[in-house]
Amino acid sequence: MIRLKNRAEIIKMRSAGKLAAEVLDYIAPFVNEGETTERINALCHEFIIKSGAIPAPLNYHGYPKSVCTSVNEVVCHGIPSSSQVLKDGDILNIDITVILDGYFGDTSRMFMIGNVSDNARLLSERTENAMYRGIEAVKPNIYLYEVGKAIEKYITKFGYSIVREYGGHGIGSEFHEDPHVYHFYTTLNKIRLKPGMCFTIEPMINEGGYEVITSKSDGWTVTTKDRSLSAQFEHTILVTEHGSEILTKI
């Protein structure tokens, strides 16, 4: 069941989304060569708590940290660690979700560490562009599959692939609500968009094949099967009367 948000809920969603965006801006200066992903996690956790919010990933189905840090071939759900030190040339996705006043704000961004390769830089930049192509497609009365169609049309011309096992999701007073948002064209997303719908658009784009594997040791870390680089950007979106609003922007 897709929940349409009323005006009061949208106000709360804006506040949660704004805070999530603020966390990413806050952490940016700390994302450097030699830093550990555990310290990034600790700093984000502290910022979120001091802001009167809750880090949504912490203890969610047993997830052990407050943010997700996915480096290089890690597609999503990378677990911060004191033994994981950022190196020159790494690319890193930091995924932030906060709970503020009972509502969720969810966003992620790529960071480039030092001198990254042209391939890594282009993958990151094009993934961000793909996300915005999907956002631009959002309008009331269109089908949700237009989002995936726009992303697929843009990204596949570079020879990249779109992860199929994970996608965006409805969001509001719950972390994950209906609908599931596919980032490629499929009639499974033949869902008419209506004002008040809120969902994330968060394409995960691989330099190689779209197949992924989940770590058997921690049960969370998802990597590309062929060990190729992966990138992701994410915003929380509200469908409005005339188009869309990005809720995870300052």
Rosetta blueprint (number, residue, H / E / L):
1 M L
2 I L
3 R L
4 L L
5 K L
6 N L
7 R H
8 A H
9 E H
10 I H
11 I H
12 K H
13 M H
14 R H
15 S H
16 A H
17 G H
18 K H
19 L H
20 A H
21 A H
22 E H
23 V H
24 L H
25 D H
26 Y H
27 I H
28 A H
29 P H
30 F H
31 V L
32 N L
33 E L
34 G L
35 E L
36 T E
37 T H
38 E H
39 R H
40 I H
41 N H
42 A H
43 L H
44 C H
45 H H
46 E H
47 F H
48 I H
49 I H
50 K H
51 S L
52 G L
53 A L
54 I E
55 P E
56 A L
57 P L
58 L L
59 N L
60 Y H
61 H H
62 G H
63 Y L
64 P L
65 K L
66 S L
67 V L
68 C E
69 T E
70 S E
71 V E
72 N L
73 E L
74 V E
75 V E
76 C E
77 H L
78 G L
79 I L
80 P L
81 S L
82 S L
83 S L
84 Q L
85 V E
86 L L
87 K L
88 D L
89 G L
90 D L
91 I E
92 L E
93 N E
94 I E
95 D E
96 I E
97 T E
98 V E
99 I E
100 L E
101 D L
102 G L
103 Y E
104 F E
105 G E
106 D E
107 T E
108 S E
109 R E
110 M E
111 F E
112 M E
113 I L
114 G L
115 N L
116 V L
117 S L
118 D H
119 N H
120 A H
121 R H
122 L H
123 L H
124 S H
125 E H
126 R H
127 T H
128 E H
129 N H
130 A H
131 M H
132 Y H
133 R H
134 G H
135 I H
136 E H
137 A L
138 V L
139 K L
140 P L
141 N L
142 I L
143 Y E
144 L L
145 Y H
146 E H
147 V H
148 G H
149 K H
150 A H
151 I H
152 E H
153 K H
154 Y H
155 I H
156 T H
157 K H
158 F H
159 G L
160 Y L
161 S E
162 I E
163 V L
164 R L
165 E L
166 Y L
167 G L
168 G E
169 H E
170 G E
171 I L
172 G L
173 S L
174 E L
175 F L
176 H L
177 E E
178 D E
179 P E
180 H E
181 V E
182 Y L
183 H L
184 F L
185 Y L
186 T L
187 T H
188 L H
189 N H
190 K L
191 I L
192 R E
193 L L
194 K L
195 P L
196 G L
197 M L
198 C E
199 F E
200 T E
201 I E
202 E L
203 P L
204 M E
205 I E
206 N E
207 E L
208 G L
209 G L
210 Y L
211 E L
212 V E
213 I E
214 T E
215 S L
216 K L
217 S L
218 D L
219 G L
220 W L
221 T L
222 V E
223 T E
224 T E
225 K L
226 D L
227 R L
228 S L
229 L L
230 S E
231 A E
232 Q E
233 F L
234 E E
235 H E
236 T E
237 I E
238 L E
239 V E
240 T L
241 E L
242 H L
243 G L
244 S E
245 E E
246 I E
247 L L
248 T L
249 K L
250 I L
